[in-house]
Amino acid sequence: MKRIGCLSALALLTLVGCATPLPQHPPAGLPAQVPAPSIQVGDRWSYAVHDGYTKLPKGAVEYRVSTVAADIVTTEVRHGELVTTEHYTRDWGWRKKPMTNLQNFRYNPPYPALPFPLEAGKSWRAYVKATDPATARTNRVRIDGEVLGWQRVRVPAGEFDAIKVRRVVYAGNFDYFRSEERIVELDWYSPQVGMLVKMERSSEYYDARSGCGNGGLLGGYCGPVQNDWNVSELVSQHHLRAGGTP
């Protein structure tokens, strides 16, 4: 779905992320520095997905860890009848997965989505190469990340104290007629679950064919074209601790 509007979902996510400063100290019993989780074969998490614009449901997605070998975590992703495979590092850096509202990419070095340990106020900037396996085209991607603080969130699986992460991403996929995608990714990571309990994803770009070339002097509308805005919330989880116990 693509939309054109005065206030983009991307701008809204950015404003929401910046509106009210979040607590910088964790709730009682949780560490100030959140370590990387222990990932085990058989771990799985299910999410309900809805449209951020309309609130209408968009089905369910399940992630299941199928193999862990060296620093490669292979995860099967089931969305309805569609089953795909994604690859991560042991700290959930992206090795191979789709970028928000875009196709599948291989990342070199791995895309630093959650550079553990996570701590309120932490920020990072990284550049990675994203290669499309289908075309072999490689884009230079910039990732500006920040840990915003702590927030208690309610999702279908319950209420969780989570540390909130925001990434603003420049996808490097511009061409003659359009700008690169500008992406906002919001994550709520729960140390108790060892995984994300909520995710929001949105992106936008400018299209020169609608008047956004030459400084906007071509006439016509020169606002952002908005892609899908997806919100995923944890419904259930099954996480094995070291030693194979839930």
C-alpha positions in Angstrom: 0.0 0.0 0.0 1.3 3.5 -0.9 -0.2 6.7 0.4 0.4 10.4 -0.1 -0.4 12.7 2.7 0.6 15.9 4.7 1.8 14.0 7.8 3.5 10.8 6.9 3.5 7.8 9.1 7.2 8.1 9.2 7.0 11.7 10.6 4.3 10.6 13.1 6.5 7.7 14.4 9.4 10.2 14.7 7.3 12.7 16.6 5.9 10.0 18.9 9.4 8.8 19.6 10.5 12.3 20.5 7.4 13.7 22.2 7.9 12.7 25.8 11.2 11.6 27.2 11.1 8.1 28.5 12.6 7.1 31.9 16.3 6.5 31.6 16.5 4.1 34.6 15.1 0.6 34.4 12.2 -0.6 36.6 13.2 -2.4 39.8 14.8 -5.8 39.2 15.9 -5.1 35.6 19.5 -4.3 34.6 20.6 -0.9 33.4 22.5 -2.6 30.6 20.5 -5.3 28.9 22.6 -8.2 27.7 22.1 -10.2 24.5 19.7 -13.1 24.9 20.6 -16.8 24.8 19.1 -18.0 21.6 18.1 -21.7 21.4 16.8 -24.0 18.7 13.1 -24.2 19.1 12.5 -20.7 20.4 9.5 -19.2 18.8 7.4 -16.0 19.0 4.1 -15.2 17.4 2.8 -11.7 16.6 -0.5 -10.1 15.6 0.0 -7.5 12.8 -2.2 -4.6 12.1 -2.2 -1.6 9.8 -0.9 1.5 11.5 -3.2 3.8 9.4 -6.5 1.9 9.7 -5.9 -0.4 12.7 -7.2 -3.2 10.6 -5.7 -6.7 11.2 -3.2 -8.0 8.7 -2.8 -11.6 10.0 -0.2 -13.2 12.2 3.5 -13.9 11.9 5.5 -16.6 13.7 9.3 -16.7 14.1 10.9 -20.0 15.0 14.6 -20.6 15.5 15.5 -23.7 13.4 19.3 -23.8 13.7 22.1 -22.0 15.7 25.6 -22.6 14.3 28.7 -20.5 15.1 27.4 -16.9 14.7 24.5 -17.7 12.3 21.0 -18.0 13.6 18.5 -19.4 11.1 14.8 -18.5 11.7 11.8 -19.7 9.8 9.1 -17.0 9.4 5.5 -18.1 8.8 3.0 -15.6 7.6 -0.2 -17.5 6.7 0.8 -20.1 4.1 4.0 -18.3 3.2 7.2 -19.6 4.9 10.5 -17.8 4.5 14.0 -18.1 6.0 15.9 -15.3 7.7 19.5 -15.2 9.0 20.8 -13.3 12.1 23.8 -13.1 14.3 23.5 -14.3 17.9 22.7 -10.8 19.1 19.9 -10.4 16.4 22.0 -8.5 13.9 20.6 -9.0 10.5 22.5 -11.2 8.0 19.7 -11.9 5.5 16.1 -10.6 5.7 13.8 -8.1 4.0 14.3 -4.4 4.7 11.2 -2.5 5.8 8.8 -2.4 2.9 11.5 -3.6 0.5 12.8 -6.9 -0.8 15.2 -9.4 0.8 18.8 -8.4 1.3 22.1 -9.8 2.5 23.9 -7.5 4.8 27.7 -7.0 5.1 28.6 -6.3 7.8 25.5 -7.5 9.7 22.8 -4.8 10.1 23.1 -3.6 13.8 19.4 -3.6 14.8 20.0 -4.2 18.5 23.6 -3.6 19.4 23.8 -5.2 22.9 24.2 -4.4 25.6 21.2 -2.0 25.3 21.2 1.0 27.7 19.1 4.1 27.8 20.8 6.9 25.9 22.9 4.7 23.8 23.2 5.8 20.1 25.0 4.5 17.1 25.5 5.2 13.4 26.5 2.4 11.0 26.9 1.8 7.3 26.3 -1.6 5.8 26.1 -3.0 2.3 22.8 -4.5 1.4 22.9 -6.8 -1.6 19.7 -8.1 -3.4 20.3 -11.8 -4.0 18.0 -11.6 -7.1 19.8 -8.8 -8.9 23.2 -8.6 -7.2 22.7 -4.9 -6.8 24.3 -3.5 -3.7 23.1 -0.4 -1.8 25.0 1.5 0.9 22.6 1.7 3.9 23.0 4.2 6.7 21.5 3.3 10.1 21.1 5.9 12.9 20.0 4.2 16.1 19.1 5.3 19.6 17.9 3.7 22.8 15.1 6.0 23.9 14.5 4.6 27.4 12.1 2.4 29.3 8.4 2.0 28.7 5.7 -0.4 29.9 3.7 -1.7 27.0 0.5 -3.8 26.7 0.3 -6.3 24.0 -2.0 -9.4 23.5 0.6 -11.5 25.4 0.4 -9.2 28.5 2.2 -6.2 29.9 6.0 -5.9 29.8 8.7 -3.5 30.8 10.6 -2.9 27.7 13.5 -0.8 26.5 12.6 1.2 23.4 14.8 1.5 20.4 14.4 3.7 17.4 16.3 3.4 14.1 16.2 5.9 11.2 17.4 4.2 8.1 18.4 5.5 4.7 18.2 2.5 2.3 20.5 3.8 -0.5 18.0 2.5 -3.2 17.6 5.8 -5.1 17.4 6.0 -8.8 16.8 8.6 -11.5 13.1 9.1 -10.7 12.9 8.6 -7.0 14.7 9.2 -3.7 16.0 6.5 -1.5 13.6 5.0 1.1 13.7 6.7 4.5 12.7 4.2 7.1 11.7 4.4 10.8 11.8 1.3 12.9 10.7 1.2 16.5 11.4 -1.8 18.7 10.3 -2.6 22.3 12.7 -5.2 23.7 11.7 -7.1 26.9 14.6 -8.5 28.9 12.1 -10.9 30.5 11.0 -12.3 27.2 14.4 -12.1 25.5 12.8 -10.8 22.4 10.8 -7.9 21.0 7.3 -7.6 22.3 6.3 -4.8 19.9 7.5 -3.5 16.5 6.5 -0.6 14.3 7.8 -0.2 10.7 7.1 2.5 8.2 8.9 4.1 5.2 8.6 6.9 2.6 10.3 8.3 -0.5 9.9 11.1 -3.0 9.0 10.5 -6.6 10.4 13.0 -9.2 7.5 12.1 -11.6 5.1 13.7 -9.2 6.9 17.0 -9.1 9.7 16.5 -6.7 12.6 17.1 -9.0 14.7 20.2 -9.5 13.9 21.5 -6.0 10.2 20.8 -6.5 9.9 23.1 -9.5 8.3 20.6 -11.8 4.8 21.4 -10.5 2.4 19.1 -8.9 2.5 17.5 -5.5 5.9 17.3 -3.8 5.2 15.4 -0.6 6.4 12.0 0.5 4.9 8.8 -0.9 4.2 6.6 2.1 4.6 2.8 2.1 3.0 0.4 4.6 3.0 1.2 8.3 2.9 -2.2 10.1 2.5 -2.7 13.8 3.4 -6.1 15.3 2.5 -7.1 18.9 3.5 -10.3 20.7 0.7 -12.9 21.2 2.7 -15.8 22.5 6.2 -17.0 23.0 8.2 -20.1 23.8 11.7 -19.4 24.8 14.1 -22.2 25.9 16.7 -21.3 28.5 20.2 -22.6 28.4 20.0 -26.3 29.1 16.8 -26.8 27.1 14.1 -25.8 29.7 11.3 -23.3 29.0 
